Every structure is written in structure tokens, then in C-alpha cells.
Amino acid sequence: MGSSARLTLVLVLLGVTACGAAPSPEDQGELLCTCQNEKGTCVNGTCRGHYCFYTWVRGREERGCFLLDHYREQCYTSFERFFVSCCKQELCNTHITPPPNINGVATTPTPEATRSGLWISLSLMLVVLAAGVCAVMLLLQSRDPRCRLRDVEHRDLTVPKVTHGDDPTYGDIFDEFCTSGSGTGLPYLVQRTMARQISLVECVGKGRYGEVWRGTWMGESVAVKIFSSRDEQSWFRETEIYNTVQLRHDNILGFIASDMTSKNSSTQLWLVTHFHELGSLYDVLQFTSLEPESCLRMCLSVACGLVHLHTEIVSSQGKPAIAHRDLKSRNILVKRNGQCCIADLGLAVMHSQSGDYLDVGNNPRVGTKRYMAPEVLDETLRMDVFDSYKQTDIWALGLVFWEISRRTSVNGIVEEYRPPFFDLVPSDPSFEEMKKVVCVDQHRPSLHNRFHSHPILSAIVKIMKECWFHSPIARLTALRVRKTLSKLDHESDVGSEKLKRDI
């Protein structure tokens, strides 16, 4: 007889005898037994018979009594995960329990197993509780106007002649609770929530990539860069870089969120950043003249931002080195305190020496022709060497310094704003036109004589020339540029203090 059949037989016998119809008084024995079964046939928890029994079948217990005729067939039945015990004393089956194991199979969990199960249960409860708390906090954050963007624009560098007050205050949203862990922007869930709460107010700029709008979110102004569909790769690239790299720095445009949204049955690609009402460096230089000290600090802030990009940070939450590849005055924004911050990372290249990779992306867009280095124009750039990309940034940095210097007043003389090579190429030069001017004729932007009459401008001119070497490896590094300008800035401050004391 198989185990299943034997189990069925035993249960049937137990059910009919112990839990079925009560036997007639003349057939009942005189033994009182504890009765416990699922069919509810016990009388006040007891029954009478010739024997008391206890059974344990796959974790289910049963107690009762039976007559003498069923003793042998019930009390000697045994198979895996089945236990039966018979006795012949008053209520002798009350406290019977199964042995620790039956045929090698445990009937009760071991203390170790119990503890293990308890720890598992507690762990699951903690995970569920933590997830619930996080969900509630994110929900409250998305609705709470107090969770705003914290002002991360420090005032280490000030330019008094350009300062018009503090930058917008971005409140608590970049506090420890709200940060994404990468330190750049909000968590993805919050980004998607926040982007849908932004109201576009006015268009503040247009270009080949799309448009830039001033938007409002919970009373704060934010910049919304809306990419055109043909420049989708730039949006993907900037989103990728901002969300995977530690880019938080005073002189890098502050990133808030990135999102795809639908409007008028079309998909829009949004990049949400800090808003700087003065606009780009190109815009500011159109109507603002600078003092030499302001020029120095503005150049220094750009150099600081480029150093942060070019530097690899090796740590558990580090960043790879980044080359911008499209540095120009239109891609540099001016903050209220006069500092600059570098924007537009759509063409950026990433490199990690520790991780041994070079990520150039797959964006088919090229940089701005007017700012292209000679090796880009004559197509000798070594695209498999990361330092080559950094050297093209240095070339462009020198051109940006030249733009700033032209708008600096020395001896009461200041020149109108002009773009680099304005006197040699048309407003929208072709690749070949720039190649002839820069590579064949080896022209460089003209330098006014007044630059040499002021120590600050004279030092900046020297830096420019070392950024414009035809040979890429002969150019300065961003770090060297920053150190030179920092030393010049310190000497300028010391000289100013000495002059004040003398007066």
C-alpha cells in the first residue's frame, strides 16, 4: 500500500471512529481521553473509548479515542511525516507531542532555523518600511514649496564692477535629503515630477540647438533649454554627463533636471538648469565695459571651471576628466556676482585613466568653426588621445580671454565687442575660410597696444599667446592658466591694500 493510500486509510479510520457518530453507550469503553479534531464531534473536549490516541500528519495535530477493534491497524501505522501514539490511561494523550524528526524529516524548526527565519522576516519588514518612508518623503518633497534649490553659488571670486546683487536663491532641494547621490541635480523621479510643474515664461535665446526659456518653479526662476529634434544627441549627451558625473562647481552651470515632455503632439527635450538673468558672456560683453581687476577675475573664473572639467577625481564617487570641445563666449554664462560658469556640454568627451576608457559619444555635431584649433581645422587631431581634446579647449580659452580683454578699459580706452577673427573672416565663416586664416596664414587675433601698458592686461596677453601655439603640446594647461591668474589676482589684492594704506 502506498504512503498516500495508507494516510487516507488512517485518516478515514480516525475520522469514522474518533470523530464520526458517537458509539452507543454499550460499545463505549470507560477510558476518558482528550478530544481535539476539526469536525467538531468532541463533547466538551473529551471522548470515551478503550484507547486514547494522538496523531501528527504533516504538521496537523489530532487527539481522540477509539475502540479496541481498531487498536492494531491505527497504532502501528507509520510513514514519512506521519506520527501516531496510543495510550491507555485517563487523558494520557493530552500532552503528547511528535518527536524531533520522523524518518529523518524534522517535525519542528530548529532554534537556528527559527532565528534565521526571524532575521529574514525582520529584514523584509525593514526593507518594506524603508521603501515606504522614502516614497512618502519623495511625495512630500514634490509637493512642499519649502524644498527649493539651495544657493550653491559661493562668493570666492567677486567682480565689483559687474556685480548687481546675489544670484537667485535655490533653497533646500539640494540638501542632503534631496540630492541624488551623484551630487548633480535631482533624483530621476524628482526630476520627472518637477519638470511637469515648470511654467515657461519667456524665450531668452535661440540657436541651432533649439531655444532657452526662463521658467518658474515654485516661485523660483529656472532656465529651460529645449532641444530641437535634430539635436537629440546633444540632449542625451548632456543628460548623461550631468547625471553620472560629479560636476557641482561654482564655475559650471548648475544642473537641476532633464526630462522628455510632450507638447502639441510632439516630444520636447528639456534640460533644466539654474537661471542667470545677465545671460551669456557674449551678451554681457556687448554692453558692459570692465576694469582690469574685473577682467582678471572673470578670466580666472572661466579657468577655474575648465580646470574642474579637465581634472579626473579618483574616488568612490569621483568623476572622469572632461573636455568641453565647444568652449566660446556664448557657452559661458555670467552670474550676478560677476563670476562666469561654463555651460553646454553636448559635445563633451569623457576620459578616465583609472577606468581606462575614452568616451567620445556619438554626436555628429561639430564645434563652432570660429573657435576651432588648427589641428581640428587641418584634421590632424588625434581623436584617440584625450589630451588632444583638452588642448583644443585651451585654444578656445585664449580666444575667450581675448574677447574679455577687448572690453577692458585701460587709460580710458575700450574697444567695441568683436568676435575672434572678425577682421579676417565673415560673420558665418566656412570651414575652409577658417582653415586658411588659422592654419595656412597662421593669423592670431590682433592685440591693442594699450594691453601692454597695464600689468594685469599684459600678463593676460602673455597667457593668450601661450594658448595659441600652433603645436598643441606647446600650449599651457588649464591648471597652469589658473595658477598664473590666481597668483596675479593675489598680487593685485596685495597691491590694492598697500595703496589704500599709503593713501
Number of C-alpha atoms within 10 A of each C-alpha: 6 8 12 9 10 14 18 12 15 18 15 14 17 22 17 13 18 27 23 15 10 16 15 7 9 6 13 16 17 13 18 21 27 24 26 23 17 10 9 12 19 20 12 10 14 16 26 27 21 21 26 29 27 25 25 18 17 11 12 9 16 18 28 31 31 27 17 13 9 14 16 10 11 20 18 11 15 16 15 14 16 19 23 22 18 22 17 16 13 15 21 18 25 16 9 15 15 19 11 12 14 15 10 9 10 13 19 13 12 11 9 9 11 12 12 12 13 12 12 12 12 12 12 12 12 12 12 12 12 12 12 12 12 13 12 12 14 18 13 12 19 19 13 11 14 12 19 21 21 14 17 16 22 14 12 9 17 18 20 15 15 22 16 13 11 14 19 20 15 18 16 18 22 21 14 10 14 20 16 17 15 18 21 22 27 23 19 14 12 20 17 16 17 21 20 12 13 19 16 16 12 11 14 14 13 12 9 9 17 15 16 21 20 23 21 18 16 15 10 16 22 25 23 28 26 21 21 18 15 11 18 15 18 24 26 17 21 19 19 15 20 21 23 16 19 20 25 17 18 21 28 23 26 23 23 25 26 27 20 15 14 10 8 6 7 8 12 18 20 22 22 25 20 22 23 19 17 15 18 22 24 21 16 18 20 12 10 14 22 22 18 21 20 22 25 25 22 25 24 25 26 24 28 26 22 28 21 22 26 25 17 18 17 14 8 6 12 14 22 26 23 28 28 23 25 23 28 29 25 17 17 23 26 27 26 20 21 26 26 27 27 29 24 21 23 25 24 22 22 23 22 18 12 11 9 7 12 18 14 18 16 11 16 9 12 11 15 15 18 24 26 24 28 25 19 21 19 17 11 9 17 12 13 11 11 22 18 17 25 22 26 26 26 28 25 25 26 25 26 24 24 22 22 24 28 24 23 25 18 19 10 8 10 17 13 13 20 16 18 19 20 14 11 15 15 12 11 10 16 12 15 13 17 25 23 16 16 23 18 11 10 12 14 16 19 11 12 12 8 15 21 16 11 12 13 19 22 15 16 24 20 12 20 25 17 18 27 25 18 16 12 21 11 12 19 20 20 25 16 13 24 20 14 15 23 18 11 20 18 11 13 17 13 12 12 12 12 11 10 9 8 7 6
